Amino acid sequence: MPAFLVAYVRWVERFNWFFGRIAMYSLIALMGVLLWGAIARASGQPPIWTDEMSQFILMGYFMVGGAYALQVGSAVRMDLLYSRWSDRTKALVDILTIGTLLFYLGVLLWGGWESLQYALQYGERRRGLWRPYMAPVKIVMVIGIAMMLLQCTAFLIRDIARWRGKEL
């Protein structure tokens, strides 16, 4: 494989690993928000922002941590035949199926980008009492989808190398 493709794969995997590890610590912030909400409710002063903020933090955790989950192989995989195949057959099937995932993520990124532009242009707010701006959430969503796309292209390059009998 050309050196620039090897460098690309290594850069993407370092990038997603770093931000995936950071995303893991967002669960501490999530626990803090939920704890604050529970204590405030028990004291008779329920805050209006804790439920939505916890949803936003959890969404960020899933979106930014998704590429990391793919990278470390913690995503669920249906394995009826796959484990019996040779490495070259696995690589070929992965090459074919990753195309579908790349298409799906591309459409998702396009829709997320359009939604982000709308949120920025019109100052979109969520309905409810708190009415937070939606742009920060949508920015995290677009970044998370882009990270997944980068990770999937790195997988595609690795699979092509494996199919050709080389390892990166």
OpenMM code with the backbone's topology and positions (N, CA, C; nanometers):
from openmm import Vec3, app, unit

residues = "MET PRO ALA PHE LEU VAL ALA TYR VAL ARG TRP VAL GLU ARG PHE ASN TRP PHE PHE GLY ARG ILE ALA MET TYR SER LEU ILE ALA LEU MET GLY VAL LEU LEU TRP GLY ALA ILE ALA ARG ALA SER GLY GLN PRO PRO ILE TRP THR ASP GLU MET SER GLN PHE ILE LEU MET GLY TYR PHE MET VAL GLY GLY ALA TYR ALA LEU GLN VAL GLY SER ALA VAL ARG MET ASP LEU LEU TYR SER ARG TRP SER ASP ARG THR LYS ALA LEU VAL ASP ILE LEU THR ILE GLY THR LEU LEU PHE TYR LEU GLY VAL LEU LEU TRP GLY GLY TRP GLU SER LEU GLN TYR ALA LEU GLN TYR GLY GLU ARG ARG ARG GLY LEU TRP ARG PRO TYR MET ALA PRO VAL LYS ILE VAL MET VAL ILE GLY ILE ALA MET MET LEU LEU GLN CYS THR ALA PHE LEU ILE ARG ASP ILE ALA ARG TRP ARG GLY LYS GLU LEU".split()
positions = [
    Vec3(0.0844, -0.1182, 0.0000),
    Vec3(0.0000, 0.0000, 0.0000),
    Vec3(0.0892, 0.1249, 0.0000),
    Vec3(0.0431, 0.2286, -0.0673),
    Vec3(0.1203, 0.3535, -0.0679),
    Vec3(0.1343, 0.4102, 0.0736),
    Vec3(0.2454, 0.4761, 0.0952),
    Vec3(0.2768, 0.5295, 0.2290),
    Vec3(0.1727, 0.6289, 0.2768),
    Vec3(0.1146, 0.7085, 0.1852),
    Vec3(0.0154, 0.8075, 0.2291),
    Vec3(-0.1117, 0.7399, 0.2796),
    Vec3(-0.1460, 0.6223, 0.2245),
    Vec3(-0.2640, 0.5504, 0.2741),
    Vec3(-0.2366, 0.4901, 0.4123),
    Vec3(-0.1176, 0.4380, 0.4310),
    Vec3(-0.0794, 0.3853, 0.5624),
    Vec3(-0.0794, 0.4979, 0.6654),
    Vec3(-0.0247, 0.6133, 0.6263),
    Vec3(-0.0236, 0.7293, 0.7177),
    Vec3(-0.1664, 0.7746, 0.7482),
    Vec3(-0.2539, 0.7736, 0.6479),
    Vec3(-0.3943, 0.8125, 0.6678),
    Vec3(-0.4608, 0.7200, 0.7690),
    Vec3(-0.4445, 0.5896, 0.7512),
    Vec3(-0.5067, 0.4923, 0.8419),
    Vec3(-0.4555, 0.5129, 0.9834),
    Vec3(-0.3265, 0.5304, 0.9981),
    Vec3(-0.2696, 0.5498, 1.1327),
    Vec3(-0.3191, 0.6795, 1.1961),
    Vec3(-0.3277, 0.7878, 1.1167),
    Vec3(-0.3749, 0.9152, 1.1690),
    Vec3(-0.5203, 0.9042, 1.2140),
    Vec3(-0.6056, 0.8443, 1.1297),
    Vec3(-0.7480, 0.8291, 1.1636),
    Vec3(-0.7641, 0.7474, 1.2910),
    Vec3(-0.6896, 0.6399, 1.3018),
    Vec3(-0.7053, 0.5549, 1.4200),
    Vec3(-0.6541, 0.6228, 1.5465),
    Vec3(-0.5473, 0.7009, 1.5372),
    Vec3(-0.5017, 0.7770, 1.6542),
    Vec3(-0.6030, 0.8844, 1.6926),
    Vec3(-0.6533, 0.9550, 1.5912),
    Vec3(-0.7522, 1.0608, 1.6133),
    Vec3(-0.8769, 1.0051, 1.6810),
    Vec3(-0.9337, 0.8978, 1.6264),
    Vec3(-1.0562, 0.8405, 1.6827),
    Vec3(-1.0315, 0.7766, 1.8189),
    Vec3(-0.9137, 0.7193, 1.8381),
    Vec3(-0.8818, 0.6614, 1.9688),
    Vec3(-0.8779, 0.7714, 2.0744),
    Vec3(-0.8104, 0.8830, 2.0424),
    Vec3(-0.7971, 0.9936, 2.1367),
    Vec3(-0.9342, 1.0496, 2.1747),
    Vec3(-1.0167, 1.0822, 2.0754),
    Vec3(-1.1463, 1.1415, 2.1063),
    Vec3(-1.2450, 1.0393, 2.1622),
    Vec3(-1.2270, 0.9136, 2.1289),
    Vec3(-1.3096, 0.8092, 2.1906),
    Vec3(-1.2827, 0.7958, 2.3386),
    Vec3(-1.1550, 0.8074, 2.3753),
    Vec3(-1.1197, 0.8025, 2.5172),
    Vec3(-1.1756, 0.9232, 2.5921),
    Vec3(-1.1740, 1.0393, 2.5288),
    Vec3(-1.2331, 1.1586, 2.5897),
    Vec3(-1.3840, 1.1394, 2.6059),
    Vec3(-1.4472, 1.0809, 2.5041),
    Vec3(-1.5923, 1.0589, 2.5107),
    Vec3(-1.6295, 0.9691, 2.6277),
    Vec3(-1.5411, 0.8762, 2.6622),
    Vec3(-1.5711, 0.7888, 2.7763),
    Vec3(-1.5889, 0.8692, 2.9047),
    Vec3(-1.5113, 0.9749, 2.9179),
    Vec3(-1.5191, 1.0548, 3.0400),
    Vec3(-1.6411, 1.1471, 3.0428),
    Vec3(-1.7090, 1.1608, 2.9298),
    Vec3(-1.8314, 1.2409, 2.9315),
    Vec3(-1.9396, 1.1724, 3.0155),
    Vec3(-1.9243, 1.0431, 3.0404),
    Vec3(-2.0204, 0.9746, 3.1277),
    Vec3(-2.0131, 1.0278, 3.2702),
    Vec3(-1.8968, 1.0775, 3.3101),
    Vec3(-1.8850, 1.1386, 3.4432),
    Vec3(-1.9695, 1.2660, 3.4483),
    Vec3(-1.9637, 1.3451, 3.3411),
    Vec3(-2.0477, 1.4654, 3.3336),
    Vec3(-2.1949, 1.4265, 3.3333),
    Vec3(-2.2282, 1.3199, 3.2613),
    Vec3(-2.3672, 1.2724, 3.2586),
    Vec3(-2.4138, 1.2332, 3.3988),
    Vec3(-2.3296, 1.1613, 3.4711),
    Vec3(-2.3668, 1.1224, 3.6078),
    Vec3(-2.3830, 1.2454, 3.6973),
    Vec3(-2.2971, 1.3451, 3.6789),
    Vec3(-2.3087, 1.4683, 3.7580),
    Vec3(-2.4396, 1.5410, 3.7317),
    Vec3(-2.4780, 1.5500, 3.6049),
    Vec3(-2.6043, 1.6176, 3.5706),
    Vec3(-2.7223, 1.5410, 3.6283),
    Vec3(-2.7204, 1.4087, 3.6150),
    Vec3(-2.8318, 1.3288, 3.6676),
    Vec3(-2.8365, 1.3327, 3.8205),
    Vec3(-2.7201, 1.3317, 3.8845),
    Vec3(-2.7166, 1.3423, 4.0302),
    Vec3(-2.7706, 1.4768, 4.0765),
    Vec3(-2.7275, 1.5838, 4.0082),
    Vec3(-2.7780, 1.7166, 4.0424),
    Vec3(-2.9307, 1.7216, 4.0269),
    Vec3(-2.9816, 1.6643, 3.9179),
    Vec3(-3.1263, 1.6625, 3.8954),
    Vec3(-3.2000, 1.5857, 4.0044),
    Vec3(-3.1432, 1.4725, 4.0454),
    Vec3(-3.2081, 1.3921, 4.1499),
    Vec3(-3.2070, 1.4647, 4.2841),
    Vec3(-3.0953, 1.5265, 4.3189),
    Vec3(-3.0866, 1.5997, 4.4458),
    Vec3(-3.1812, 1.7196, 4.4439),
    Vec3(-3.1844, 1.7907, 4.3330),
    Vec3(-3.2716, 1.9083, 4.3233),
    Vec3(-3.4187, 1.8687, 4.3302),
    Vec3(-3.4557, 1.7574, 4.2674),
    Vec3(-3.5951, 1.7119, 4.2747),
    Vec3(-3.6319, 1.6732, 4.4180),
    Vec3(-3.5391, 1.6058, 4.4855),
    Vec3(-3.5645, 1.5638, 4.6237),
    Vec3(-3.5801, 1.6839, 4.7163),
    Vec3(-3.5148, 1.7936, 4.6829),
    Vec3(-3.5250, 1.9133, 4.7678),
    Vec3(-3.6449, 2.0004, 4.7313),
    Vec3(-3.7208, 1.9578, 4.6304),
    Vec3(-3.8406, 2.0318, 4.5919),
    Vec3(-3.8166, 2.1399, 4.4883),
    Vec3(-3.6990, 2.1510, 4.4341),
    Vec3(-3.6659, 2.2509, 4.3314),
    Vec3(-3.6186, 2.1806, 4.2034),
    Vec3(-3.7094, 2.1166, 4.1307),
    Vec3(-3.6653, 2.0425, 4.0116),
    Vec3(-3.6173, 2.1368, 3.9011),
    Vec3(-3.4932, 2.1178, 3.8550),
    Vec3(-3.4422, 2.2019, 3.7465),
    Vec3(-3.5048, 2.1620, 3.6133),
    Vec3(-3.5200, 2.2571, 3.5247),
    Vec3(-3.5836, 2.2266, 3.3970),
    Vec3(-3.4828, 2.1805, 3.2919),
    Vec3(-3.3544, 2.1911, 3.3194),
    Vec3(-3.2532, 2.1646, 3.2182),
    Vec3(-3.1865, 2.0289, 3.2281),
    Vec3(-3.1992, 1.9580, 3.3400),
    Vec3(-3.1181, 1.8367, 3.3594),
    Vec3(-3.1566, 1.7225, 3.2660),
    Vec3(-3.2842, 1.7038, 3.2388),
    Vec3(-3.3247, 1.5925, 3.1519),
    Vec3(-3.2712, 1.6109, 3.0095),
    Vec3(-3.2899, 1.7299, 2.9553),
    Vec3(-3.2418, 1.7547, 2.8192),
    Vec3(-3.0899, 1.7562, 2.8128),
    Vec3(-3.0252, 1.8115, 2.9119),
    Vec3(-2.8788, 1.8140, 2.9121),
    Vec3(-2.8226, 1.6718, 2.9178),
    Vec3(-2.8862, 1.5856, 2.9949),
    Vec3(-2.8385, 1.4473, 3.0005),
    Vec3(-2.8578, 1.3778, 2.8649),
    Vec3(-2.9667, 1.4084, 2.7961),
    Vec3(-2.9867, 1.3527, 2.6620),
    Vec3(-2.8798, 1.4032, 2.5654),
    Vec3(-2.8446, 1.5294, 2.5744),
    Vec3(-2.7429, 1.5868, 2.4864),
    Vec3(-2.6055, 1.5247, 2.5132),
    Vec3(-2.5709, 1.5082, 2.6402),
    Vec3(-2.4421, 1.4482, 2.6744),
    Vec3(-2.4359, 1.3041, 2.6253),
    Vec3(-2.5459, 1.2305, 2.6436),
    Vec3(-2.5494, 1.0915, 2.5985),
    Vec3(-2.5389, 1.0820, 2.4466),
    Vec3(-2.6026, 1.1746, 2.3758),
    Vec3(-2.5929, 1.1766, 2.2302),
    Vec3(-2.4482, 1.2024, 2.1888),
    Vec3(-2.3811, 1.2959, 2.2531),
    Vec3(-2.2410, 1.3218, 2.2231),
    Vec3(-2.1535, 1.2004, 2.2501),
    Vec3(-2.1827, 1.1309, 2.3591),
    Vec3(-2.1092, 1.0096, 2.3941),
    Vec3(-2.1218, 0.9050, 2.2835),
    Vec3(-2.2442, 0.8841, 2.2360),
    Vec3(-2.2664, 0.7842, 2.1316),
    Vec3(-2.2073, 0.8271, 1.9981),
    Vec3(-2.2234, 0.9533, 1.9623),
    Vec3(-2.1782, 0.9983, 1.8308),
    Vec3(-2.0256, 1.0039, 1.8233),
    Vec3(-1.9608, 1.0610, 1.9227),
    Vec3(-1.8150, 1.0720, 1.9199),
    Vec3(-1.7505, 0.9367, 1.9523),
    Vec3(-1.8141, 0.8590, 2.0380),
    Vec3(-1.7597, 0.7287, 2.0740),
    Vec3(-1.7886, 0.6192, 1.9737),
    Vec3(-1.8727, 0.6464, 1.8746),
    Vec3(-1.9079, 0.5434, 1.7764),
    Vec3(-1.7905, 0.4968, 1.6933),
    Vec3(-1.7081, 0.5892, 1.6480),
    Vec3(-1.5901, 0.5527, 1.5686),
    Vec3(-1.4915, 0.4728, 1.6537),
    Vec3(-1.4770, 0.5104, 1.7799),
    Vec3(-1.3899, 0.4372, 1.8720),
    Vec3(-1.4430, 0.2952, 1.8931),
    Vec3(-1.5746, 0.2824, 1.9088),
    Vec3(-1.6343, 0.1500, 1.9276),
    Vec3(-1.6096, 0.0611, 1.8053),
    Vec3(-1.6196, 0.1183, 1.6866),
    Vec3(-1.5876, 0.0419, 1.5656),
    Vec3(-1.4412, 0.0012, 1.5650),
    Vec3(-1.3562, 0.0940, 1.5997),
    Vec3(-1.2127, 0.0718, 1.5943),
    Vec3(-1.1689, -0.0424, 1.6855),
    Vec3(-1.2207, -0.0460, 1.8059),
    Vec3(-1.1783, -0.1492, 1.9010),
    Vec3(-1.2609, -0.2767, 1.8896),
    Vec3(-1.3564, -0.2789, 1.7969),
    Vec3(-1.4330, -0.4009, 1.7712),
    Vec3(-1.5402, -0.4303, 1.8732),
    Vec3(-1.5907, -0.3298, 1.9415),
    Vec3(-1.6943, -0.3547, 2.0413),
    Vec3(-1.8350, -0.3459, 1.9828),
    Vec3(-1.8441, -0.3202, 1.8521),
    Vec3(-1.9753, -0.3178, 1.7869),
    Vec3(-2.0247, -0.4622, 1.7722),
    Vec3(-2.1534, -0.4801, 1.7744),
    Vec3(-2.2125, -0.6132, 1.7628),
    Vec3(-2.2017, -0.6600, 1.6182),
    Vec3(-2.1577, -0.7837, 1.5995),
    Vec3(-2.1433, -0.8399, 1.4654),
    Vec3(-2.2155, -0.9748, 1.4607),
    Vec3(-2.2964, -0.9944, 1.3582),
    Vec3(-2.3648, -1.1215, 1.3371),
    Vec3(-2.2630, -1.2192, 1.2796),
    Vec3(-2.2390, -1.3298, 1.3469),
    Vec3(-2.1296, -1.4178, 1.3101),
    Vec3(-2.1785, -1.5613, 1.2899),
    Vec3(-2.2575, -1.5830, 1.1857),
    Vec3(-2.3009, -1.7187, 1.1552),
    Vec3(-2.1993, -1.7915, 1.0676),
    Vec3(-2.1508, -1.7252, 0.9654),
    Vec3(-2.0572, -1.7851, 0.8712),
    Vec3(-1.9192, -1.7216, 0.8770),
    Vec3(-1.9123, -1.5975, 0.9171),
    Vec3(-1.7925, -1.5152, 0.9076),
    Vec3(-1.6697, -1.5808, 0.9715),
    Vec3(-1.6856, -1.6404, 1.0879),
    Vec3(-1.5704, -1.6967, 1.1598),
    Vec3(-1.5098, -1.8163, 1.0878),
    Vec3(-1.5840, -1.8807, 0.9994),
    Vec3(-1.5347, -1.9982, 0.9272),
    Vec3(-1.4589, -1.9629, 0.7996),
    Vec3(-1.4681, -1.8381, 0.7573),
    Vec3(-1.4070, -1.7974, 0.6312),
    Vec3(-1.2580, -1.7682, 0.6474),
    Vec3(-1.1868, -1.7749, 0.5354),
    Vec3(-1.0449, -1.7382, 0.5359),
    Vec3(-1.0326, -1.5869, 0.5505),
    Vec3(-0.9101, -1.5421, 0.5800),
    Vec3(-0.8883, -1.3984, 0.5964),
    Vec3(-0.9180, -1.3216, 0.4680),
    Vec3(-0.8830, -1.3788, 0.3517),
    Vec3(-0.9097, -1.3108, 0.2246),
    Vec3(-1.0596, -1.3005, 0.1988),
    Vec3(-1.1347, -1.4049, 0.2297),
    Vec3(-1.2804, -1.4017, 0.2093),
    Vec3(-1.3446, -1.3010, 0.3046),
    Vec3(-1.2983, -1.3001, 0.4286),
    Vec3(-1.3493, -1.2010, 0.5241),
    Vec3(-1.3238, -1.0600, 0.4735),
    Vec3(-1.2028, -1.0376, 0.4228),
    Vec3(-1.1672, -0.9042, 0.3724),
    Vec3(-1.2548, -0.8660, 0.2541),
    Vec3(-1.2804, -0.9602, 0.1628),
    Vec3(-1.3644, -0.9310, 0.0461),
    Vec3(-1.5071, -0.8981, 0.0881),
    Vec3(-1.5619, -0.9758, 0.1793),
    Vec3(-1.6983, -0.9492, 0.2277),
    Vec3(-1.7027, -0.8147, 0.3002),
    Vec3(-1.5994, -0.7847, 0.3793),
    Vec3(-1.5941, -0.6560, 0.4482),
    Vec3(-1.5855, -0.5398, 0.3494),
    Vec3(-1.5093, -0.5582, 0.2414),
    Vec3(-1.4998, -0.4541, 0.1385),
    Vec3(-1.6369, -0.4283, 0.0772),
    Vec3(-1.7108, -0.5354, 0.0494),
    Vec3(-1.8422, -0.5200, -0.0129),
    Vec3(-1.9429, -0.4566, 0.0827),
    Vec3(-1.9397, -0.4974, 0.2076),
    Vec3(-2.0396, -0.4456, 0.3024),
    Vec3(-2.0059, -0.3054, 0.3514),
    Vec3(-1.8763, -0.2713, 0.3558),
    Vec3(-1.8412, -0.1371, 0.4032),
    Vec3(-1.8901, -0.0315, 0.3053),
    Vec3(-1.9060, -0.0687, 0.1790),
    Vec3(-1.9614, 0.0250, 0.0806),
    Vec3(-2.1009, 0.0701, 0.1194),
    Vec3(-2.1807, -0.0241, 0.1675),
    Vec3(-2.3156, 0.0093, 0.2123),
    Vec3(-2.3109, 0.1028, 0.3327),
    Vec3(-2.2225, 0.0735, 0.4253),
    Vec3(-2.2092, 0.1579, 0.5440),
    Vec3(-2.1603, 0.2977, 0.5069),
    Vec3(-2.0642, 0.3053, 0.4140),
    Vec3(-2.0148, 0.4363, 0.3705),
    Vec3(-2.1256, 0.5170, 0.3030),
    Vec3(-2.2079, 0.4512, 0.2232),
    Vec3(-2.3212, 0.5206, 0.1603),
    Vec3(-2.4177, 0.5720, 0.2667),
    Vec3(-2.4521, 0.4870, 0.3626),
    Vec3(-2.5436, 0.5253, 0.4696),
    Vec3(-2.4875, 0.6431, 0.5493),
    Vec3(-2.3609, 0.6353, 0.5875),
    Vec3(-2.2999, 0.7440, 0.6640),
    Vec3(-2.2896, 0.8718, 0.5816),
    Vec3(-2.2663, 0.8583, 0.4515),
    Vec3(-2.2629, 0.9758, 0.3644),
    Vec3(-2.3969, 1.0465, 0.3602),
    Vec3(-2.5047, 0.9690, 0.3467),
    Vec3(-2.6391, 1.0281, 0.3476),
    Vec3(-2.6686, 1.0896, 0.4837),
    Vec3(-2.6291, 1.0211, 0.5889),
    Vec3(-2.6502, 1.0726, 0.7244),
    Vec3(-2.5724, 1.2035, 0.7460),
    Vec3(-2.4496, 1.2088, 0.6966),
    Vec3(-2.3699, 1.3306, 0.7089),
    Vec3(-2.4319, 1.4451, 0.6301),
    Vec3(-2.4784, 1.4155, 0.5123),
    Vec3(-2.5435, 1.5176, 0.4297),
    Vec3(-2.6662, 1.5740, 0.5020),
    Vec3(-2.7521, 1.4852, 0.5544),
    Vec3(-2.8708, 1.5296, 0.6286),
    Vec3(-2.8336, 1.6055, 0.7551),
    Vec3(-2.7301, 1.5588, 0.8249),
    Vec3(-2.6848, 1.6282, 0.9452),
    Vec3(-2.6303, 1.7661, 0.9134),
    Vec3(-2.5578, 1.7784, 0.8016),
    Vec3(-2.5031, 1.9075, 0.7607),
    Vec3(-2.6159, 2.0043, 0.7262),
    Vec3(-2.7172, 1.9554, 0.6535),
    Vec3(-2.8321, 2.0406, 0.6189),
    Vec3(-2.9041, 2.0864, 0.7465),
    Vec3(-2.9212, 1.9948, 0.8395),
    Vec3(-2.9885, 2.0281, 0.9653),
    Vec3(-2.9057, 2.1278, 1.0467),
    Vec3(-2.7742, 2.1104, 1.0461),
    Vec3(-2.6865, 2.2042, 1.1165),
    Vec3(-2.6936, 2.3434, 1.0541),
    Vec3(-2.6938, 2.3514, 0.9227),
    Vec3(-2.7052, 2.4817, 0.8567),
    Vec3(-2.8365, 2.5501, 0.8944),
    Vec3(-2.9444, 2.4736, 0.8977),
    Vec3(-3.0741, 2.5291, 0.9362),
    Vec3(-3.0686, 2.5817, 1.0801),
    Vec3(-3.0109, 2.5008, 1.1699),
    Vec3(-3.0033, 2.5417, 1.3109),
    Vec3(-2.9215, 2.6691, 1.3279),
    Vec3(-2.8139, 2.6811, 1.2528),
    Vec3(-2.7312, 2.8015, 1.2623),
    Vec3(-2.7991, 2.9228, 1.1991),
    Vec3(-2.8637, 2.9014, 1.0867),
    Vec3(-2.9256, 3.0125, 1.0143),
    Vec3(-3.0446, 3.0710, 1.0890),
    Vec3(-3.1262, 2.9840, 1.1471),
    Vec3(-3.2504, 3.0311, 1.2090),
    Vec3(-3.2469, 3.0291, 1.3622),
    Vec3(-3.1331, 2.9955, 1.4209),
    Vec3(-3.1261, 2.9933, 1.5670),
    Vec3(-3.2213, 2.8921, 1.6269),
    Vec3(-3.2266, 2.7736, 1.5683),
    Vec3(-3.3222, 2.6705, 1.6106),
    Vec3(-3.3055, 2.6372, 1.7584),
    Vec3(-3.4206, 2.6257, 1.8251),
    Vec3(-3.4238, 2.5890, 1.9660),
    Vec3(-3.5138, 2.4669, 1.9828),
    Vec3(-3.4873, 2.3913, 2.0857),
    Vec3(-3.5710, 2.2755, 2.1161),
    Vec3(-3.6960, 2.3229, 2.1876),
    Vec3(-3.8052, 2.2556, 2.1613),
    Vec3(-3.9306, 2.2913, 2.2293),
    Vec3(-3.9228, 2.2523, 2.3759),
    Vec3(-3.9961, 2.3198, 2.4579),
    Vec3(-3.9981, 2.2906, 2.6006),
    Vec3(-3.9736, 2.4154, 2.6822),
    Vec3(-3.9593, 2.3985, 2.8126),
    Vec3(-3.9387, 2.5124, 2.9013),
    Vec3(-3.7977, 2.5693, 2.8913),
    Vec3(-3.6996, 2.4844, 2.8787),
    Vec3(-3.5618, 2.5296, 2.8790),
    Vec3(-3.5228, 2.5934, 2.7454),
    Vec3(-3.5685, 2.5369, 2.6364),
    Vec3(-3.5467, 2.5861, 2.4996),
    Vec3(-3.3993, 2.6086, 2.4646),
    Vec3(-3.3168, 2.5039, 2.4764),
    Vec3(-3.1751, 2.5213, 2.4411),
    Vec3(-3.1565, 2.5321, 2.2899),
    Vec3(-3.0495, 2.5981, 2.2511),
    Vec3(-3.0141, 2.6037, 2.1092),
    Vec3(-2.9714, 2.4652, 2.0628),
    Vec3(-3.0084, 2.4321, 1.9400),
    Vec3(-2.9790, 2.2996, 1.8862),
    Vec3(-2.8460, 2.2932, 1.8110),
    Vec3(-2.7894, 2.4062, 1.7746),
    Vec3(-2.6663, 2.4063, 1.6948),
    Vec3(-2.5509, 2.3302, 1.7616),
    Vec3(-2.5227, 2.3480, 1.8906),
    Vec3(-2.4115, 2.2721, 1.9504),
    Vec3(-2.4302, 2.1201, 1.9412),
    Vec3(-2.5529, 2.0764, 1.9610),
    Vec3(-2.5812, 1.9332, 1.9522),
    Vec3(-2.5607, 1.8843, 1.8094),
    Vec3(-2.6045, 1.9626, 1.7147),
    Vec3(-2.5913, 1.9224, 1.5747),
    Vec3(-2.4471, 1.9287, 1.5270),
    Vec3(-2.3686, 2.0177, 1.5830),
    Vec3(-2.2257, 2.0215, 1.5510),
    Vec3(-2.1597, 1.8918, 1.5971),
    Vec3(-2.1895, 1.8497, 1.7185),
    Vec3(-2.1339, 1.7245, 1.7708),
    Vec3(-2.1810, 1.6070, 1.6846),
    Vec3(-2.3067, 1.6099, 1.6417),
    Vec3(-2.3597, 1.5036, 1.5576),
    Vec3(-2.2833, 1.4945, 1.4257),
    Vec3(-2.2610, 1.6068, 1.3609),
    Vec3(-2.1895, 1.6079, 1.2327),
    Vec3(-2.0452, 1.5615, 1.2519),
    Vec3(-1.9802, 1.6056, 1.3576),
    Vec3(-1.8423, 1.5628, 1.3848),
    Vec3(-1.8380, 1.4122, 1.4090),
    Vec3(-1.9320, 1.3596, 1.4862),
    Vec3(-1.9361, 1.2162, 1.5135),
    Vec3(-1.9577, 1.1331, 1.3878),
    Vec3(-2.0455, 1.1783, 1.3001),
    Vec3(-2.0697, 1.1066, 1.1746),
    Vec3(-1.9457, 1.1131, 1.0864),
    Vec3(-1.8802, 1.2287, 1.0820),
    Vec3(-1.7566, 1.2419, 1.0031),
    Vec3(-1.6478, 1.1491, 1.0580),
    Vec3(-1.6388, 1.1369, 1.1895),
    Vec3(-1.5407, 1.0461, 1.2490),
    Vec3(-1.5699, 0.9018, 1.2115),
    Vec3(-1.6982, 0.8656, 1.2086),
    Vec3(-1.7353, 0.7299, 1.1652),
    Vec3(-1.6975, 0.7073, 1.0193),
    Vec3(-1.7208, 0.8076, 0.9345),
    Vec3(-1.6823, 0.7956, 0.7935),
    Vec3(-1.5313, 0.7771, 0.7792),
    Vec3(-1.4550, 0.8551, 0.8525),
    Vec3(-1.3097, 0.8395, 0.8486),
    Vec3(-1.2673, 0.6998, 0.8922),
    Vec3(-1.3279, 0.6500, 0.9995),
    Vec3(-1.2917, 0.5171, 1.0489),
    Vec3(-1.3297, 0.4094, 0.9484),
    Vec3(-1.4427, 0.4250, 0.8842),
    Vec3(-1.4845, 0.3254, 0.7850),
    Vec3(-1.3947, 0.3273, 0.6617),
    Vec3(-1.3485, 0.4443, 0.6213),
    Vec3(-1.2545, 0.4479, 0.5080),
    Vec3(-1.1210, 0.3850, 0.5480),
    Vec3(-1.0797, 0.4026, 0.6717),
    Vec3(-0.9581, 0.3367, 0.7201),
    Vec3(-0.9767, 0.1851, 0.7189),
    Vec3(-1.0952, 0.1381, 0.7600),
    Vec3(-1.1254, -0.0056, 0.7525),
    Vec3(-1.1197, -0.0548, 0.6085),
    Vec3(-1.1756, 0.0237, 0.5183),
    Vec3(-1.1762, -0.0151, 0.3770),
    Vec3(-1.0330, -0.0301, 0.3253),
    Vec3(-0.9461, 0.0627, 0.3586),
    Vec3(-0.8061, 0.0547, 0.3156),
    Vec3(-0.7391, -0.0683, 0.3765),
    Vec3(-0.7637, -0.0946, 0.5044),
    Vec3(-0.7078, -0.2141, 0.5700),
    Vec3(-0.7583, -0.3420, 0.5038),
    Vec3(-0.8881, -0.3453, 0.4728),
    Vec3(-0.9466, -0.4651, 0.4117),
    Vec3(-0.8930, -0.4890, 0.2711),
    Vec3(-0.8735, -0.3817, 0.1959),
    Vec3(-0.8158, -0.3964, 0.0624),
    Vec3(-0.6738, -0.4516, 0.0731),
    Vec3(-0.5980, -0.4010, 0.1690),
    Vec3(-0.4617, -0.4526, 0.1896),
    Vec3(-0.4660, -0.5994, 0.2293),
    Vec3(-0.5560, -0.6361, 0.3199),
    Vec3(-0.5665, -0.7758, 0.3635),
    Vec3(-0.6096, -0.8655, 0.2486),
    Vec3(-0.7010, -0.8174, 0.1664),
    Vec3(-0.7474, -0.8950, 0.0517),
    Vec3(-0.6336, -0.9195, -0.0475),
    Vec3(-0.5435, -0.8223, -0.0579),
    Vec3(-0.4273, -0.8344, -0.1462),
    Vec3(-0.3136, -0.9142, -0.0816),
    Vec3(-0.3350, -0.9605, 0.0427),
    Vec3(-0.2359, -1.0427, 0.1100),
    Vec3(-0.1341, -0.9660, 0.1914),
    Vec3(-0.1627, -0.8407, 0.2208),
    Vec3(-0.0718, -0.7564, 0.2989),
    Vec3(-0.1444, -0.7055, 0.4227),
    Vec3(-0.0697, -0.6815, 0.5263),
    Vec3(-0.1267, -0.6235, 0.6483),
    Vec3(-0.0699, -0.4841, 0.6684),
    Vec3(-0.1544, -0.3946, 0.7188),
    Vec3(-0.1069, -0.2587, 0.7500),
    Vec3(-0.0576, -0.2551, 0.8937),
] * unit.nanometer
topology = app.Topology()
chain = topology.addChain("A")
for resn in residues:
    res = topology.addResidue(resn, chain)
    for name in ("N", "CA", "C"):
        topology.addAtom(name, app.Element.getBySymbol(name[0]), res)
